[in-house]
Amino acid sequence: MTLTVCTGGKVLVSTDTNGAPHYSTAIAFTQGKVVALGEAAEQLAATAEEVIDLAGGTLAPAPGDGHAHPVLGALESAGPNVRAAHDVQGILDAVAEWKAANPAAEWIVGGSYDATFAPGGSFDARWLDEVTGDTPTILRAWDYHTAWVNTAALKAGGIDADTPDPELGRIVRREDGTPLGTLQESAANNFLADVAPPFSLEHRVTAVEQATREYAELGMTWVQDAWVEPHDVEHYLVAAAQDRLHTRVNLALRADPAIWRTQLELFATLRAQVHETAEQHYGPVSAGFSRLSANTIKFFVDGVIENHTAALGAPYADRSDDAGLPNWQHEELDAAVAAFAELGFQLHLHAIGDAANTVALNALEAMRAAQPENQTQHVIAHVAMLAPGEAERFAKIGVIANFEPYWAQCDAVMRDLTIPHIGHDREGWQYLIGSVLRSGATVSFGSDWPVTTKDWRPALSTAITRHSHLEPEAEAWLPEERISAAQAYGAYTRGIAAQALASDRGSLEIGMTADAVWLSASPLELPPTDIPTITVLGTWLAGARSY
Ligand SMILES: [Zn+2]
């Protein structure tokens, strides 16, 4: 196997738990592992098959994405480009353009649009009708918990004034009870699963390949697909068998509150199938080369604040009788968490509202008490709101807090859809990254792509500054929750390795797996708002070039 030596720049070996960086001058890796650093590595250059001149750049541990929807993200590019729109008219123009270019399409399926363009996120079917005519159309909002459909789609789905809201979902209605055209939570998901046409297998495998290639181009080597249904496993198995995975992907199979008991055996079988395929193709997991795993179970504990489905401890500020839409009865969640943990799965709980986070922490705490031998690091994802006193519980229980740091800023979503819903008195309960980290918990970072960009660079900048890098002079939002660049990069590397259950990754110490990214500059040394200007020059996954 090739011996690779990198010199001529800096090697960011690790960021320790206090966030202090450790640099070296050179690194050597072979057979997937780091074998030498500094002078010892430089001496190996004479016999190396491959010597990389870092040209003054930095080789760093490769970042990962702790929560994303890579297939949904890549499939967006197959439909109308509504993401680039700046208002409702822009969405309609994109749909009209796509329809003109695809006149034979029987359906228009696309995403994802900015839900702040219409008051309350309520989009009218009739607006779409003007450009789609009779072609059934469904567009997802970028929260991926909401969809906008036209009249033909409502007809295709048999949704009218007499249709009751489905369990755990809402059909937004006009005053007279007829459906407006906006579907929330299970109303949107059921429609996509049961009514909208499915994408072909080849289409989905291509999406896996495209998404993982784009991740490799960003220097990333591990992605958590945070929402996998049983029928989605196939496109990953095919992608692995055809060698079309450019990053590692871990699958999180979604536990359904209504049928989770029947899923226990099924998910264990799917995991065995995934791991068998991965082992055949990449060798034993312990060797570090594997690119596919299915270690994880996803729970949607609640919804999102934007459409009032996040579960709060007290009612919404703008709806005095509504505290959100929890997806699970507490006892059922506790039982499901315990049962999947007993099968050796890692748990990944989506929790946005403060009540959802408390319920998630309670479930994991109860499971730990009942199964003290269970040492797996479980995950609560998003952690958008924490009631006072809850931040410290992550360290106490031993739960990884997965944050999407790009959301920790006062942007249009925060200003127009979040703060008006939760009220100013709860504004300061959000994205307590600094508090959770300071209490000693492991923090990992992610994107929730395609909800927001999968590019870690602007998100890293925001974790440090608590504002957008596009406004360098902006004031920090909740400034006490800022963290250092080393801590933030640590969340993308050490934190990700912990979440990936990979004790051999997250740093470039000798003996670690050589997952590395070659950057034009060290993200720890630039002014934070310049981090997005860093160029990714190369990516290595277990010592093999993936970009
Ligand atoms: Zn998500």
Boltz pocket constraint, residues with backbone or C-beta under 6 A from the ligand:
constraints:
  - pocket:
      binder: B
      contacts: [[A, 67], [A, 68], [A, 69], [A, 226], [A, 448]]
      max_distance: 6.0
